[in-house]
């Protein structure tokens, strides 16, 4: 009996620490994807720890794929941390994008959920980045956080969106909160 009680106590502590590790605090998600050389930025929501990752889709000769310059997928931290493709509905309504080629090796990218904010996927200092405007200045986008209204049940309602980036010249952090 004493062993069983000890087991329950240890299990409870493990589950409690896991729950704390995956709690999302607005703008401060505790889990983030490992930065890969091709990672452009990632998106997290207050709903859970699952993360949408946007990566440059480069060929072996380091050219962006003209048909699909950005690869988009989930990391399911709220489950087992596995990588998973977006569903067709997720792509069309929220996390997917449209793109147009631009001069040089760059593409104009518009996220389906926020087409007003244009991203320019391009090479900068030997690395592919997603340039956009954050707080009125040009920046390399690194992270997007979406705070959802916890009271909205059937259709998610966005309370605000936070954009985090870096000034490409000075390297200083850039931040903007957008309230729809």
MARLO-92853 format. One record per residue (C-alpha): x, y, z; residue number from 1; residue in three letters. Coordinates in steps of 0.25 Angstrom, whole numbers, always signed. Each point is the difference from the previous one (the first is absolute). Example, Ala and Ser with C-alpha at 12.3 -4.5 7.8 and 13.67 -1.06 7.14 Angstrom:
<nodes>
+49, -18, +31, 1, ALA $
+6, +14, -2, 2, SER $
</nodes>
This chain:
<nodes>
+0, +0, +0, 1, UNK $
+11, +10, +4, 2, UNK $
+7, -3, -14, 3, UNK $
-13, +3, -7, 4, UNK $
-2, +13, +7, 5, UNK $
+14, +4, -3, 6, UNK $
-2, -4, -15, 7, UNK $
-13, +9, +0, 8, UNK $
+8, +12, +6, 9, UNK $
+11, -1, -10, 10, UNK $
-10, -2, -11, 11, UNK $
-7, +13, +5, 12, UNK $
+12, +8, +1, 13, UNK $
+5, -4, -15, 14, UNK $
-14, +3, -5, 15, UNK $
+0, +13, +7, 16, UNK $
+13, +4, -5, 17, UNK $
-3, -4, -14, 18, UNK $
-13, +9, +1, 19, UNK $
+8, +12, +4, 20, UNK $
+10, -2, -11, 21, UNK $
-10, +0, -11, 22, UNK $
-9, +12, +6, 23, UNK $
+0, +11, -10, 24, UNK $
+1, +14, +6, 25, UNK $
-4, +11, -10, 26, UNK $
+12, +3, -9, 27, UNK $
+9, -9, +9, 28, UNK $
-2, -15, -5, 29, UNK $
+9, -9, +8, 30, UNK $
+3, -9, -11, 31, UNK $
+6, +4, -13, 32, UNK $
+6, -7, -12, 33, UNK $
+15, -2, -1, 34, UNK $
+5, +10, -10, 35, UNK $
+3, -7, -13, 36, UNK $
+9, +6, -11, 37, UNK $
-13, +1, -9, 38, UNK $
-10, +5, +11, 39, UNK $
-6, +13, -4, 40, UNK $
-9, +2, +12, 41, UNK $
-11, -7, +8, 42, UNK $
-14, +2, +5, 43, UNK $
-6, -3, +14, 44, UNK $
-13, +1, +6, 45, UNK $
-5, +2, +14, 46, UNK $
-9, -12, -2, 47, UNK $
+11, -10, +2, 48, UNK $
+15, -3, -2, 49, UNK $
-1, -5, -15, 50, UNK $
+8, +9, -9, 51, UNK $
-1, +3, -15, 52, UNK $
+14, +0, -6, 53, UNK $
+4, +8, -13, 54, UNK $
+12, -5, -7, 55, UNK $
+7, +4, -13, 56, UNK $
-2, -11, -10, 57, UNK $
+14, +0, -7, 58, UNK $
+6, -10, -10, 59, UNK $
+14, -6, +2, 60, UNK $
+5, +12, -8, 61, UNK $
-6, +10, +10, 62, UNK $
-10, +5, -9, 63, UNK $
-15, +2, +5, 64, UNK $
-10, -9, -6, 65, UNK $
-8, +9, -10, 66, UNK $
-13, -9, +2, 67, UNK $
+1, +0, +15, 68, UNK $
+11, +9, +6, 69, UNK $
-5, -2, +15, 70, UNK $
-2, -13, +6, 71, UNK $
-11, +1, +12, 72, UNK $
-2, -11, +10, 73, UNK $
-5, -2, +14, 74, UNK $
+9, -5, +12, 75, UNK $
-11, -6, +9, 76, UNK $
+6, +3, +14, 77, UNK $
-13, -2, +7, 78, UNK $
+1, -14, -5, 79, UNK $
+13, -7, -2, 80, UNK $
+8, +11, -6, 81, UNK $
-2, -7, -14, 82, UNK $
+1, +8, -13, 83, UNK $
-13, +0, -8, 84, UNK $
-5, +6, -13, 85, UNK $
-11, +10, +0, 86, UNK $
-14, -5, -4, 87, UNK $
-6, +6, -13, 88, UNK $
-10, +9, +9, 89, UNK $
+12, +5, +9, 90, UNK $
+8, +4, -13, 91, UNK $
-12, +7, -7, 92, UNK $
-6, +7, +12, 93, UNK $
+12, +3, +9, 94, UNK $
+14, -4, -1, 95, UNK $
+2, -2, -15, 96, UNK $
+5, +11, -10, 97, UNK $
+0, +5, -14, 98, UNK $
+13, +5, -7, 99, UNK $
+5, +8, -12, 100, UNK $
+14, +0, -5, 101, UNK $
+8, +13, +1, 102, UNK $
+13, +6, -5, 103, UNK $
+12, -9, +3, 104, UNK $
-2, -12, +8, 105, UNK $
-12, +5, +9, 106, UNK $
-14, -2, +1, 107, UNK $
-12, +8, +6, 108, UNK $
-8, -9, +9, 109, UNK $
-13, +3, +6, 110, UNK $
-6, -9, +12, 111, UNK $
-14, -4, -3, 112, UNK $
-5, +5, +14, 113, UNK $
+7, +14, -1, 114, UNK $
+2, +3, -15, 115, UNK $
+2, +15, +3, 116, UNK $
+13, -2, +6, 117, UNK $
+10, -3, -11, 118, UNK $
+12, -9, +2, 119, UNK $
+12, +0, -9, 120, UNK $
+7, -13, +1, 121, UNK $
+15, +3, -5, 122, UNK $
+14, -2, +2, 123, UNK $
+7, +9, +11, 124, UNK $
+14, -1, +4, 125, UNK $
+1, -15, -6, 126, UNK $
-13, -5, +7, 127, UNK $
-15, +0, -4, 128, UNK $
-8, +9, +8, 129, UNK $
-15, +5, +0, 130, UNK $
+1, +16, +0, 131, UNK $
-12, +7, +4, 132, UNK $
-4, +13, +7, 133, UNK $
-1, +0, +15, 134, UNK $
-4, +12, +7, 135, UNK $
+3, +9, -12, 136, UNK $
+14, -5, -3, 137, UNK $
+6, -11, -9, 138, UNK $
+3, -13, +8, 139, UNK $
+3, -15, -1, 140, UNK $
-12, -7, +6, 141, UNK $
+3, -10, +10, 142, UNK $
-13, -3, +8, 143, UNK $
-15, +2, -1, 144, UNK $
-8, -2, +13, 145, UNK $
-15, +0, -2, 146, UNK $
-9, +2, +13, 147, UNK $
-13, -6, -2, 148, UNK $
-13, +3, +9, 149, UNK $
-1, -11, +9, 150, UNK $
-15, +2, +1, 151, UNK $
-2, -2, -15, 152, UNK $
-4, -14, -2, 153, UNK $
-4, -4, -14, 154, UNK $
+7, +10, -9, 155, UNK $
+14, +5, +6, 156, UNK $
+0, +15, +2, 157, UNK $
+13, +7, +0, 158, UNK $
+2, +10, +11, 159, UNK $
+14, +5, -5, 160, UNK $
+12, -4, -8, 161, UNK $
+14, +2, +4, 162, UNK $
+12, +1, -10, 163, UNK $
+14, -2, +5, 164, UNK $
+12, +3, -9, 165, UNK $
+14, +6, -2, 166, UNK $
+4, +12, -7, 167, UNK $
+9, -5, -12, 168, UNK $
+10, +11, +2, 169, UNK $
+2, +2, +15, 170, UNK $
-4, -13, +5, 171, UNK $
-9, +6, +10, 172, UNK $
-13, -7, +4, 173, UNK $
-13, +6, -6, 174, UNK $
-14, -3, +5, 175, UNK $
-15, +4, -3, 176, UNK $
-13, -4, +5, 177, UNK $
-12, +0, -9, 178, UNK $
-14, +1, +5, 179, UNK $
-10, -4, -11, 180, UNK $
</nodes>
